[in-house]
Amino acid sequence: MNPIQPWPRLRRGLEHDYRVIKVRQDVVADPRTGHEHPRVVIDSPDWVNIIAVTKDEQLVLIRQYRFGITETTLEIPGGMVEPGEDPAEAAARELEEETGYVPGRVVRLGQVHPNPAIQSNRCHSYLALDCVKAHEGRQDAGEDIAVELHPRSAVPQLILGGAISHSLVVVAFFLEHLNAGATSTR
């Protein structure tokens, strides 16, 4: 079996900057045949997601409108990592901005590539324990977020019943499940 080879970029396409993402179409060469193929690439900063849990085992969830599906979704807080920012700090910052909750401690759960076929970024997931409400939150311009508390024990029903359908949120809960031994000192 031959090892998979990188596809060399022959030409970098014109980049379209949409603030949160940059999109371009590059031309690459198939390493086996040399044939040229166009490939869309989406560059974006890394993202963070944070599963926030209060001292009484309530999940701090957010509901917001998502333009891609033209519906509201139930999610965990999250957002973009700013240039030079530590992802754990970004996760705590996004939690506080979106919900007004601050964590007692933050535990790293892992990271995934949201869609490596076309995206260059990573999504880092964290668990925030002993969260307390400090204020009403400071949402960014263009955000309209409602904060909801749900029992932590309801996660399987929320996911399986379709209330939580965002794939990166589901991944965060799966990473929490895989890390259960490491975070069991709640």
N, CA and C atoms as an extended XYZ file, in Angstrom:
558
Properties=species:S:1:pos:R:3:atomname:S:1:resname:S:1:resid:I:1 pbc="F F F"
N         0.845       -1.184        0.000 N   MET     1
C         0.000        0.000        0.000 CA  MET     1
C         0.890        1.246        0.000 C   MET     1
N         0.606        2.157       -0.899 N   ASN     2
C         1.373        3.395       -0.974 CA  ASN     2
C         0.884        4.381        0.074 C   ASN     2
N         1.810        5.085        0.715 N   PRO     3
C         1.383        6.098        1.687 CA  PRO     3
C         0.711        7.276        0.968 C   PRO     3
N        -0.209        7.892        1.666 N   ILE     4
C        -0.896        9.065        1.127 CA  ILE     4
C         0.093       10.226        1.080 C   ILE     4
N         0.165       10.895       -0.049 N   GLN     5
C         1.084       12.009       -0.246 CA  GLN     5
C         0.332       13.340       -0.144 C   GLN     5
N         1.012       14.405        0.253 N   PRO     6
C         0.365       15.723        0.237 CA  PRO     6
C         0.046       16.147       -1.194 C   PRO     6
N        -0.975       16.971       -1.332 N   TRP     7
C        -1.357       17.523       -2.635 CA  TRP     7
C        -0.743       18.915       -2.715 C   TRP     7
N         0.266       19.110       -3.534 N   PRO     8
C         0.912       20.418       -3.609 CA  PRO     8
C        -0.038       21.495       -4.146 C   PRO     8
N         0.040       22.655       -3.538 N   ARG     9
C        -0.749       23.795       -4.026 CA  ARG     9
C         0.002       24.416       -5.193 C   ARG     9
N        -0.650       24.488       -6.335 N   LEU    10
C        -0.055       25.084       -7.523 CA  LEU    10
C        -0.327       26.585       -7.576 C   LEU    10
N        -1.556       26.963       -7.220 N   ARG    11
C        -1.944       28.375       -7.230 CA  ARG    11
C        -2.863       28.638       -6.044 C   ARG    11
N        -2.587       29.748       -5.394 N   ARG    12
C        -3.456       30.196       -4.300 CA  ARG    12
C        -4.510       31.111       -4.905 C   ARG    12
N        -5.768       30.846       -4.596 N   GLY    13
C        -6.861       31.616       -5.166 CA  GLY    13
C        -7.064       32.961       -4.495 C   GLY    13
N        -7.897       33.761       -5.094 N   LEU    14
C        -8.273       35.057       -4.552 CA  LEU    14
C        -9.012       34.832       -3.232 C   LEU    14
N        -8.617       35.561       -2.204 N   GLU    15
C        -9.212       35.375       -0.881 CA  GLU    15
C       -10.337       36.379       -0.652 C   GLU    15
N       -11.453       35.897       -0.148 N   HIS    16
C       -12.593       36.732        0.208 CA  HIS    16
C       -12.693       36.754        1.731 C   HIS    16
N       -12.546       37.933        2.328 N   ASP    17
C       -12.515       38.083        3.782 CA  ASP    17
C       -13.899       38.482        4.289 C   ASP    17
N       -14.506       37.613        5.094 N   TYR    18
C       -15.824       37.862        5.676 CA  TYR    18
C       -15.743       38.063        7.186 C   TYR    18
N       -14.666       38.583        7.678 N   ARG    19
C       -14.369       38.878        9.075 CA  ARG    19
C       -14.167       37.612        9.909 C   ARG    19
N       -15.148       36.739        9.995 N   VAL    20
C       -14.994       35.539       10.812 CA  VAL    20
C       -14.397       34.373       10.037 C   VAL    20
N       -14.437       34.472        8.706 N   ILE    21
C       -13.807       33.450        7.858 CA  ILE    21
C       -13.219       34.116        6.625 C   ILE    21
N       -12.251       33.443        6.051 N   LYS    22
C       -11.693       33.828        4.755 CA  LYS    22
C       -11.854       32.620        3.843 C   LYS    22
N       -12.360       32.851        2.644 N   VAL    23
C       -12.639       31.767        1.703 CA  VAL    23
C       -11.833       32.000        0.432 C   VAL    23
N       -11.248       30.925       -0.068 N   ARG    24
C       -10.527       31.021       -1.335 CA  ARG    24
C       -10.607       29.668       -2.039 C   ARG    24
N       -10.326       29.678       -3.336 N   GLN    25
C       -10.249       28.438       -4.097 CA  GLN    25
C        -8.830       28.296       -4.627 C   GLN    25
N        -8.124       27.304       -4.104 N   ASP    26
C        -6.766       27.007       -4.557 CA  ASP    26
C        -6.819       25.953       -5.655 C   ASP    26
N        -5.748       25.860       -6.420 N   VAL    27
C        -5.588       24.783       -7.389 CA  VAL    27
C        -4.449       23.910       -6.890 C   VAL    27
N        -4.745       22.614       -6.741 N   VAL    28
C        -3.771       21.657       -6.222 CA  VAL    28
C        -3.516       20.575       -7.270 C   VAL    28
N        -2.428       19.848       -7.057 N   ALA    29
C        -2.075       18.769       -7.984 CA  ALA    29
C        -2.236       17.422       -7.291 C   ALA    29
N        -2.896       16.500       -7.980 N   ASP    30
C        -3.002       15.129       -7.489 CA  ASP    30
C        -1.591       14.532       -7.520 C   ASP    30
N        -1.056       14.084       -6.377 N   PRO    31
C         0.322       13.582       -6.357 CA  PRO    31
C         0.515       12.294       -7.160 C   PRO    31
N        -0.562       11.573       -7.424 N   ARG    32
C        -0.442       10.332       -8.197 CA  ARG    32
C        -0.416       10.593       -9.693 C   ARG    32
N        -1.219       11.580      -10.152 N   THR    33
C        -1.367       11.786      -11.599 CA  THR    33
C        -0.844       13.128      -12.083 C   THR    33
N        -0.694       14.077      -11.170 N   GLY    34
C        -0.285       15.415      -11.562 CA  GLY    34
C        -1.432       16.277      -12.066 C   GLY    34
N        -2.628       15.711      -12.181 N   HIS    35
C        -3.781       16.480      -12.664 CA  HIS    35
C        -4.142       17.579      -11.659 C   HIS    35
N        -4.586       18.695      -12.208 N   GLU    36
C        -4.969       19.844      -11.380 CA  GLU    36
C        -6.418       19.718      -10.925 C   GLU    36
N        -6.669       20.160       -9.677 N   HIS    37
C        -8.019       20.129       -9.109 CA  HIS    37
C        -8.248       21.404       -8.289 C   HIS    37
N        -9.401       22.054       -8.463 N   PRO    38
C        -9.720       23.195       -7.595 CA  PRO    38
C       -10.201       22.686       -6.232 C   PRO    38
N        -9.814       23.375       -5.164 N   ARG    39
C       -10.244       23.019       -3.812 CA  ARG    39
C       -10.560       24.290       -3.039 C   ARG    39
N       -11.732       24.336       -2.431 N   VAL    40
C       -12.132       25.463       -1.600 CA  VAL    40
C       -11.514       25.292       -0.214 C   VAL    40
N       -10.954       26.372        0.307 N   VAL    41
C       -10.364       26.374        1.643 CA  VAL    41
C       -11.004       27.508        2.437 C   VAL    41
N       -11.415       27.190        3.650 N   ILE    42
C       -11.971       28.190        4.556 CA  ILE    42
C       -10.997       28.345        5.716 C   ILE    42
N       -10.418       29.533        5.835 N   ASP    43
C        -9.528       29.834        6.954 CA  ASP    43
C       -10.328       30.582        8.006 C   ASP    43
N       -10.179       30.159        9.243 N   SER    44
C       -10.900       30.776       10.351 CA  SER    44
C       -10.026       30.667       11.585 C   SER    44
N       -10.200       31.586       12.518 N   PRO    45
C        -9.494       31.405       13.794 CA  PRO    45
C        -9.973       30.113       14.464 C   PRO    45
N        -9.194       29.626       15.395 N   ASP    46
C        -9.649       28.487       16.185 CA  ASP    46
C       -10.884       28.888       16.966 C   ASP    46
N       -11.709       27.898       17.295 N   TRP    47
C       -12.926       28.103       18.065 CA  TRP    47
C       -12.794       27.422       19.415 C   TRP    47
N       -13.625       27.846       20.359 N   VAL    48
C       -13.720       27.192       21.662 CA  VAL    48
C       -15.180       26.915       21.979 C   VAL    48
N       -15.403       25.843       22.694 N   ASN    49
C       -16.692       25.490       23.282 CA  ASN    49
C       -16.445       25.195       24.745 C   ASN    49
N       -17.414       25.530       25.597 N   ILE    50
C       -17.220       25.288       27.019 CA  ILE    50
C       -18.514       24.765       27.643 C   ILE    50
N       -18.407       23.577       28.228 N   ILE    51
C       -19.522       22.988       28.970 CA  ILE    51
C       -19.460       23.583       30.364 C   ILE    51
N       -20.433       24.412       30.695 N   ALA    52
C       -20.440       25.117       31.978 CA  ALA    52
C       -21.417       24.450       32.933 C   ALA    52
N       -20.917       24.151       34.142 N   VAL    53
C       -21.725       23.457       35.142 CA  VAL    53
C       -21.697       24.268       36.437 C   VAL    53
N       -22.881       24.523       36.988 N   THR    54
C       -22.966       25.254       38.254 CA  THR    54
C       -22.671       24.308       39.420 C   THR    54
N       -22.537       24.870       40.604 N   LYS    55
C       -22.254       24.057       41.796 CA  LYS    55
C       -23.368       23.063       42.086 C   LYS    55
N       -24.593       23.376       41.658 N   ASP    56
C       -25.706       22.447       41.887 CA  ASP    56
C       -26.027       21.597       40.646 C   ASP    56
N       -25.006       21.378       39.796 N   GLU    57
C       -25.077       20.456       38.652 CA  GLU    57
C       -26.082       20.876       37.580 C   GLU    57
N       -26.200       22.179       37.359 N   GLN    58
C       -27.012       22.696       36.262 CA  GLN    58
C       -26.079       23.084       35.119 C   GLN    58
N       -26.468       22.738       33.913 N   LEU    59
C       -25.719       23.163       32.734 CA  LEU    59
C       -26.154       24.570       32.356 C   LEU    59
N       -25.177       25.401       32.020 N   VAL    60
C       -25.459       26.739       31.521 CA  VAL    60
C       -25.435       26.635       29.998 C   VAL    60
N       -26.629       26.660       29.403 N   LEU    61
C       -26.761       26.534       27.957 CA  LEU    61
C       -27.261       27.847       27.372 C   LEU    61
N       -27.063       27.989       26.077 N   ILE    62
C       -27.528       29.201       25.398 CA  ILE    62
C       -28.420       28.810       24.226 C   ILE    62
N       -29.383       29.660       23.975 N   ARG    63
C       -30.249       29.492       22.810 CA  ARG    63
C       -30.031       30.717       21.926 C   ARG    63
N       -29.798       30.458       20.628 N   GLN    64
C       -29.604       31.559       19.698 CA  GLN    64
C       -30.037       31.159       18.296 C   GLN    64
N       -30.293       32.165       17.496 N   TYR    65
C       -30.706       31.944       16.112 CA  TYR    65
C       -29.473       31.647       15.267 C   TYR    65
N       -29.578       30.621       14.429 N   ARG    66
C       -28.486       30.253       13.537 CA  ARG    66
C       -28.944       30.415       12.089 C   ARG    66
N       -28.240       31.264       11.356 N   PHE    67
C       -28.652       31.635       10.015 CA  PHE    67
C       -28.520       30.496        9.013 C   PHE    67
N       -27.573       29.588        9.220 N   GLY    68
C       -27.392       28.475        8.284 CA  GLY    68
C       -28.605       27.572        8.202 C   GLY    68
N       -29.271       27.362        9.338 N   ILE    69
C       -30.451       26.488        9.350 CA  ILE    69
C       -31.741       27.277        9.558 C   ILE    69
N       -31.636       28.586        9.713 N   THR    70
C       -32.763       29.497        9.949 CA  THR    70
C       -33.664       29.032       11.090 C   THR    70
N       -33.017       28.620       12.181 N   GLU    71
C       -33.726       28.176       13.381 CA  GLU    71
C       -32.900       28.546       14.600 C   GLU    71
N       -33.531       28.474       15.763 N   THR    72
C       -32.776       28.634       16.998 CA  THR    72
C       -32.208       27.278       17.394 C   THR    72
N       -31.071       27.325       18.071 N   THR    73
C       -30.440       26.098       18.545 CA  THR    73
C       -30.134       26.226       20.028 C   THR    73
N       -30.042       25.084       20.690 N   LEU    74
C       -29.619       25.005       22.080 CA  LEU    74
C       -28.177       24.524       22.067 C   LEU    74
N       -27.273       25.309       22.662 N   GLU    75
C       -25.844       25.022       22.568 CA  GLU    75
C       -25.159       25.318       23.892 C   GLU    75
N       -23.875       25.016       23.923 N   ILE    76
C       -23.022       25.471       25.009 CA  ILE    76
C       -22.360       26.772       24.558 C   ILE    76
N       -21.930       27.618       25.485 N   PRO    77
C       -21.247       28.848       25.081 CA  PRO    77
C       -19.969       28.544       24.290 C   PRO    77
N       -19.601       29.470       23.427 N   GLY    78
C       -18.385       29.294       22.643 CA  GLY    78
C       -18.157       30.470       21.730 C   GLY    78
N       -17.044       30.415       21.022 N   GLY    79
C       -16.725       31.493       20.102 CA  GLY    79
C       -15.335       31.346       19.543 C   GLY    79
N       -14.808       32.463       19.064 N   MET    80
C       -13.500       32.463       18.416 CA  MET    80
C       -12.387       32.762       19.416 C   MET    80
N       -11.234       32.156       19.167 N   VAL    81
C       -10.020       32.463       19.917 CA  VAL    81
C        -9.391       33.682       19.247 C   VAL    81
N        -9.133       34.711       20.026 N   GLU    82
C        -8.507       35.925       19.488 CA  GLU    82
C        -7.025       35.657       19.202 C   GLU    82
N        -6.417       36.386       18.273 N   PRO    83
C        -4.984       36.182       17.978 CA  PRO    83
C        -4.140       36.296       19.250 C   PRO    83
N        -3.301       35.294       19.503 N   GLY    84
C        -2.424       35.280       20.669 CA  GLY    84
C        -3.088       34.860       21.965 C   GLY    84
N        -4.380       34.592       21.939 N   GLU    85
C        -5.111       34.229       23.150 CA  GLU    85
C        -5.016       32.732       23.410 C   GLU    85
N        -4.848       32.360       24.674 N   ASP    86
C        -4.865       30.953       25.069 CA  ASP    86
C        -6.300       30.434       24.938 C   ASP    86
N        -6.507       29.254       24.324 N   PRO    87
C        -7.873       28.749       24.153 CA  PRO    87
C        -8.655       28.602       25.467 C   PRO    87
N        -7.995       28.210       26.556 N   ALA    88
C        -8.694       28.079       27.846 CA  ALA    88
C        -9.202       29.441       28.315 C   ALA    88
N        -8.392       30.472       28.115 N   GLU    89
C        -8.818       31.820       28.485 CA  GLU    89
C        -9.948       32.289       27.580 C   GLU    89
N        -9.872       31.940       26.305 N   ALA    90
C       -10.943       32.300       25.374 CA  ALA    90
C       -12.254       31.635       25.783 C   ALA    90
N       -12.175       30.381       26.197 N   ALA    91
C       -13.387       29.666       26.614 CA  ALA    91
C       -14.026       30.341       27.828 C   ALA    91
N       -13.226       30.673       28.834 N   ALA    92
C       -13.753       31.355       30.023 CA  ALA    92
C       -14.303       32.734       29.663 C   ALA    92
N       -13.626       33.437       28.764 N   ARG    93
C       -14.089       34.757       28.324 CA  ARG    93
C       -15.431       34.653       27.613 C   ARG    93
N       -15.549       33.708       26.687 N   GLU    94
C       -16.806       33.536       25.947 CA  GLU    94
C       -17.943       33.153       26.895 C   GLU    94
N       -17.661       32.286       27.850 N   LEU    95
C       -18.677       31.904       28.838 CA  LEU    95
C       -19.200       33.131       29.566 C   LEU    95
N       -18.290       33.945       30.057 N   GLU    96
C       -18.705       35.126       30.816 CA  GLU    96
C       -19.413       36.146       29.925 C   GLU    96
N       -18.883       36.398       28.723 N   GLU    97
C       -19.513       37.371       27.828 CA  GLU    97
C       -20.936       36.960       27.451 C   GLU    97
N       -21.101       35.685       27.112 N   GLU    98
C       -22.394       35.233       26.606 CA  GLU    98
C       -23.420       35.000       27.707 C   GLU    98
N       -22.963       34.617       28.919 N   THR    99
C       -23.913       34.195       29.953 CA  THR    99
C       -23.823       34.973       31.258 C   THR    99
N       -22.693       35.614       31.528 N   GLY   100
C       -22.483       36.260       32.819 CA  GLY   100
C       -21.980       35.307       33.887 C   GLY   100
N       -21.787       34.038       33.536 N   TYR   101
C       -21.261       33.048       34.491 CA  TYR   101
C       -19.740       33.024       34.415 C   TYR   101
N       -19.104       32.849       35.575 N   VAL   102
C       -17.652       32.694       35.635 CA  VAL   102
C       -17.338       31.331       36.252 C   VAL   102
N       -16.315       30.663       35.730 N   PRO   103
C       -15.996       29.318       36.216 CA  PRO   103
C       -15.127       29.345       37.475 C   PRO   103
N       -15.314       28.321       38.323 N   GLY   104
C       -14.401       28.111       39.439 CA  GLY   104
C       -13.091       27.531       38.934 C   GLY   104
N       -13.197       26.622       37.984 N   ARG   105
C       -12.012       26.062       37.324 CA  ARG   105
C       -12.395       25.567       35.941 C   ARG   105
N       -11.385       25.507       35.076 N   VAL   106
C       -11.591       25.105       33.682 CA  VAL   106
C       -10.691       23.904       33.398 C   VAL   106
N       -11.272       22.868       32.803 N   VAL   107
C       -10.560       21.626       32.481 CA  VAL   107
C       -10.590       21.431       30.972 C   VAL   107
N        -9.424       21.183       30.391 N   ARG   108
C        -9.343       20.928       28.946 CA  ARG   108
C        -9.883       19.538       28.648 C   ARG   108
N       -10.749       19.448       27.623 N   LEU   109
C       -11.305       18.159       27.222 CA  LEU   109
C       -10.661       17.616       25.949 C   LEU   109
N       -10.228       18.497       25.060 N   GLY   110
C        -9.613       18.060       23.809 CA  GLY   110
C        -9.939       19.017       22.683 C   GLY   110
N        -9.554       18.624       21.489 N   GLN   111
C        -9.792       19.450       20.309 CA  GLN   111
C       -10.107       18.571       19.118 C   GLN   111
N       -10.822       19.152       18.164 N   VAL   112
C       -11.146       18.464       16.912 CA  VAL   112
C       -10.976       19.455       15.764 C   VAL   112
N       -10.867       18.928       14.566 N   HIS   113
C       -10.910       19.738       13.347 CA  HIS   113
C       -12.364       19.730       12.883 C   HIS   113
N       -13.055       20.882       12.872 N   PRO   114
C       -14.477       20.906       12.531 CA  PRO   114
C       -14.807       20.282       11.177 C   PRO   114
N       -14.037       20.563       10.154 N   ASN   115
C       -14.251       19.960        8.841 CA  ASN   115
C       -12.945       20.043        8.057 C   ASN   115
N       -12.025       19.088        8.274 N   PRO   116
C       -10.695       19.179        7.662 CA  PRO   116
C       -10.695       19.111        6.134 C   PRO   116
N       -11.802       18.730        5.535 N   ALA   117
C       -11.862       18.709        4.067 CA  ALA   117
C       -11.754       20.114        3.494 C   ALA   117
N       -12.281       21.107        4.225 N   ILE   118
C       -12.277       22.466        3.688 CA  ILE   118
C       -11.848       23.526        4.693 C   ILE   118
N       -11.742       23.199        5.972 N   GLN   119
C       -11.412       24.187        6.990 CA  GLN   119
C       -10.036       23.924        7.595 C   GLN   119
N        -9.363       25.028        7.975 N   SER   120
C        -8.016       24.918        8.528 CA  SER   120
C        -7.977       24.994       10.053 C   SER   120
N        -9.075       25.325       10.694 N   ASN   121
C        -9.037       25.610       12.127 CA  ASN   121
C        -9.357       24.394       12.994 C   ASN   121
N        -9.236       24.624       14.310 N   ARG   122
C        -9.554       23.607       15.317 CA  ARG   122
C       -10.628       24.153       16.255 C   ARG   122
N       -11.347       23.242       16.885 N   CYS   123
C       -12.308       23.618       17.922 CA  CYS   123
C       -11.850       22.954       19.215 C   CYS   123
N       -11.552       23.784       20.213 N   HIS   124
C       -11.086       23.322       21.520 CA  HIS   124
C       -12.289       23.241       22.455 C   HIS   124
N       -12.398       22.145       23.194 N   SER   125
C       -13.515       21.989       24.134 CA  SER   125
C       -13.000       21.967       25.560 C   SER   125
N       -13.767       22.619       26.446 N   TYR   126
C       -13.416       22.737       27.861 CA  TYR   126
C       -14.629       22.451       28.725 C   TYR   126
N       -14.358       22.096       29.959 N   LEU   127
C       -15.368       21.907       30.982 CA  LEU   127
C       -15.119       22.960       32.049 C   LEU   127
N       -16.147       23.733       32.372 N   ALA   128
C       -16.058       24.746       33.420 CA  ALA   128
C       -16.881       24.260       34.607 C   ALA   128
N       -16.226       24.126       35.736 N   LEU   129
C       -16.888       23.618       36.937 CA  LEU   129
C       -17.091       24.727       37.953 C   LEU   129
N       -18.085       24.521       38.825 N   ASP   130
C       -18.392       25.474       39.911 CA  ASP   130
C       -18.664       26.877       39.376 C   ASP   130
N       -19.434       26.956       38.300 N   CYS   131
C       -19.756       28.253       37.698 CA  CYS   131
C       -20.753       29.014       38.569 C   CYS   131
N       -20.528       30.321       38.672 N   VAL   132
C       -21.442       31.186       39.417 CA  VAL   132
C       -21.819       32.378       38.549 C   VAL   132
N       -23.046       32.840       38.733 N   LYS   133
C       -23.545       33.995       37.968 CA  LYS   133
C       -22.944       35.263       38.553 C   LYS   133
N       -22.177       36.005       37.756 N   ALA   134
C       -21.532       37.236       38.200 CA  ALA   134
C       -22.273       38.479       37.701 C   ALA   134
N       -22.908       38.377       36.517 N   HIS   135
C       -23.641       39.499       35.931 CA  HIS   135
C       -24.525       38.952       34.822 C   HIS   135
N       -25.169       39.828       34.088 N   GLU   136
C       -26.118       39.411       33.049 CA  GLU   136
C       -25.464       39.082       31.706 C   GLU   136
N       -24.149       39.238       31.601 N   GLY   137
C       -23.455       38.949       30.345 CA  GLY   137
C       -23.268       40.207       29.526 C   GLY   137
N       -22.310       40.137       28.602 N   ARG   138
C       -21.996       41.259       27.708 CA  ARG   138
C       -21.879       40.708       26.288 C   ARG   138
N       -23.016       40.523       25.665 N   GLN   139
C       -23.033       39.944       24.324 CA  GLN   139
C       -22.417       40.897       23.313 C   GLN   139
N       -21.742       40.308       22.327 N   ASP   140
C       -21.172       41.083       21.233 CA  ASP   140
C       -22.298       41.667       20.371 C   ASP   140
N       -21.975       42.721       19.641 N   ALA   141
C       -22.925       43.273       18.672 CA  ALA   141
C       -23.283       42.169       17.685 C   ALA   141
N       -24.543       42.042       17.386 N   GLY   142
C       -24.982       41.006       16.455 CA  GLY   142
C       -25.328       39.697       17.125 C   GLY   142
N       -25.180       39.616       18.449 N   GLU   143
C       -25.572       38.401       19.174 CA  GLU   143
C       -26.893       38.656       19.886 C   GLU   143
N       -27.730       37.645       19.930 N   ASP   144
C       -28.980       37.682       20.664 CA  ASP   144
C       -29.107       36.318       21.326 C   ASP   144
N       -28.681       36.238       22.571 N   ILE   145
C       -28.539       34.960       23.264 CA  ILE   145
C       -29.452       34.915       24.479 C   ILE   145
N       -30.152       33.803       24.626 N   ALA   146
C       -30.938       33.550       25.833 CA  ALA   146
C       -30.228       32.452       26.628 C   ALA   146
N       -30.017       32.687       27.911 N   VAL   147
C       -29.349       31.714       28.779 CA  VAL   147
C       -30.406       30.802       29.398 C   VAL   147
N       -30.131       29.506       29.386 N   GLU   148
C       -31.029       28.516       29.977 CA  GLU   148
C       -30.233       27.586       30.874 C   GLU   148
N       -30.806       27.206       31.983 N   LEU   149
C       -30.215       26.200       32.857 CA  LEU   149
C       -30.978       24.895       32.674 C   LEU   149
N       -30.221       23.806       32.525 N   HIS   150
C       -30.802       22.473       32.379 CA  HIS   150
C       -30.049       21.529       33.302 C   HIS   150
N       -30.737       20.535       33.872 N   PRO   151
C       -30.026       19.561       34.707 CA  PRO   151
C       -28.935       18.864       33.891 C   PRO   151
N       -27.791       18.707       34.508 N   ARG   152
C       -26.681       18.044       33.811 CA  ARG   152
C       -27.061       16.628       33.383 C   ARG   152
N       -27.908       15.996       34.167 N   SER   153
C       -28.331       14.628       33.854 CA  SER   153
C       -29.189       14.552       32.587 C   SER   153
N       -29.659       15.692       32.081 N   ALA   154
C       -30.540       15.696       30.916 CA  ALA   154
C       -29.790       15.661       29.586 C   ALA   154
N       -28.458       15.699       29.609 N   VAL   155
C       -27.687       15.766       28.360 CA  VAL   155
C       -28.050       14.654       27.374 C   VAL   155
N       -28.100       13.382       27.773 N   PRO   156
C       -28.441       12.354       26.769 CA  PRO   156
C       -29.793       12.606       26.100 C   PRO   156
N       -30.804       12.990       26.886 N   GLN   157
C       -32.119       13.242       26.311 CA  GLN   157
C       -32.102       14.471       25.398 C   GLN   157
N       -31.349       15.511       25.781 N   LEU   158
C       -31.271       16.722       24.958 CA  LEU   158
C       -30.642       16.420       23.603 C   LEU   158
N       -29.627       15.559       23.593 N   ILE   159
C       -28.954       15.209       22.338 CA  ILE   159
C       -29.794       14.231       21.528 C   ILE   159
N       -30.196       13.133       22.146 N   LEU   160
C       -30.944       12.105       21.411 CA  LEU   160
C       -32.312       12.603       20.952 C   LEU   160
N       -32.910       13.518       21.700 N   GLY   161
C       -34.204       14.073       21.317 CA  GLY   161
C       -34.104       15.196       20.299 C   GLY   161
N       -32.887       15.620       19.966 N   GLY   162
C       -32.690       16.634       18.949 CA  GLY   162
C       -32.705       18.067       19.454 C   GLY   162
N       -32.877       18.283       20.755 N   ALA   163
C       -32.838       19.650       21.284 CA  ALA   163
C       -31.450       20.254       21.102 C   ALA   163
N       -30.416       19.433       21.263 N   ILE   164
C       -29.036       19.834       20.973 CA  ILE   164
C       -28.640       19.101       19.697 C   ILE   164
N       -28.408       19.880       18.614 N   SER   165
C       -28.085       19.248       17.333 CA  SER   165
C       -26.786       19.765       16.715 C   SER   165
N       -26.167       20.747       17.333 N   HIS   166
C       -24.913       21.308       16.810 CA  HIS   166
C       -23.816       20.255       16.999 C   HIS   166
N       -23.201       19.848       15.905 N   SER   167
C       -22.244       18.732       15.963 CA  SER   167
C       -21.058       19.015       16.882 C   SER   167
N       -20.561       20.246       16.908 N   LEU   168
C       -19.410       20.540       17.762 CA  LEU   168
C       -19.794       20.557       19.243 C   LEU   168
N       -21.055       20.830       19.539 N   VAL   169
C       -21.538       20.740       20.922 CA  VAL   169
C       -21.636       19.270       21.327 C   VAL   169
N       -22.155       18.449       20.425 N   VAL   170
C       -22.234       17.006       20.699 CA  VAL   170
C       -20.830       16.447       20.917 C   VAL   170
N       -19.867       16.884       20.103 N   VAL   171
C       -18.480       16.437       20.258 CA  VAL   171
C       -17.938       16.838       21.626 C   VAL   171
N       -18.238       18.050       22.079 N   ALA   172
C       -17.763       18.497       23.392 CA  ALA   172
C       -18.287       17.576       24.493 C   ALA   172
N       -19.573       17.221       24.423 N   PHE   173
C       -20.134       16.313       25.429 CA  PHE   173
C       -19.512       14.916       25.321 C   PHE   173
N       -19.200       14.478       24.107 N   PHE   174
C       -18.534       13.184       23.942 CA  PHE   174
C       -17.120       13.234       24.526 C   PHE   174
N       -16.401       14.320       24.281 N   LEU   175
C       -15.060       14.462       24.867 CA  LEU   175
C       -15.138       14.484       26.391 C   LEU   175
N       -16.180       15.134       26.921 N   GLU   176
C       -16.354       15.113       28.387 CA  GLU   176
C       -16.556       13.680       28.860 C   GLU   176
N       -17.372       12.929       28.145 N   HIS   177
C       -17.616       11.526       28.501 CA  HIS   177
C       -16.315       10.719       28.470 C   HIS   177
N       -15.506       10.922       27.426 N   LEU   178
C       -14.230       10.195       27.322 CA  LEU   178
C       -13.255       10.584       28.414 C   LEU   178
N       -13.342       11.819       28.902 N   ASN   179
C       -12.457       12.317       29.941 CA  ASN   179
C       -13.023       12.163       31.347 C   ASN   179
N       -14.103       11.426       31.507 N   ALA   180
C       -14.812       11.347       32.781 CA  ALA   180
C       -13.894       10.988       33.956 C   ALA   180
N       -12.960       10.102       33.755 N   GLY   181
C       -12.041        9.733       34.831 CA  GLY   181
C       -11.148       10.894       35.263 C   GLY   181
N       -10.709       11.679       34.273 N   ALA   182
C        -9.810       12.796       34.560 CA  ALA   182
C       -10.527       13.950       35.236 C   ALA   182
N       -11.845       14.049       35.052 N   THR   183
C       -12.588       15.177       35.619 CA  THR   183
C       -13.539       14.734       36.720 C   THR   183
N       -13.349       13.552       37.257 N   SER   184
C       -14.305       13.013       38.232 CA  SER   184
C       -14.190       13.671       39.602 C   SER   184
N       -13.206       14.504       39.834 N   THR   185
C       -13.077       15.181       41.126 CA  THR   185
C       -13.868       16.480       41.093 C   THR   185
N       -15.139       16.360       40.848 N   ARG   186
C       -16.011       17.528       40.717 CA  ARG   186
C       -16.289       18.127       42.066 C   ARG   186
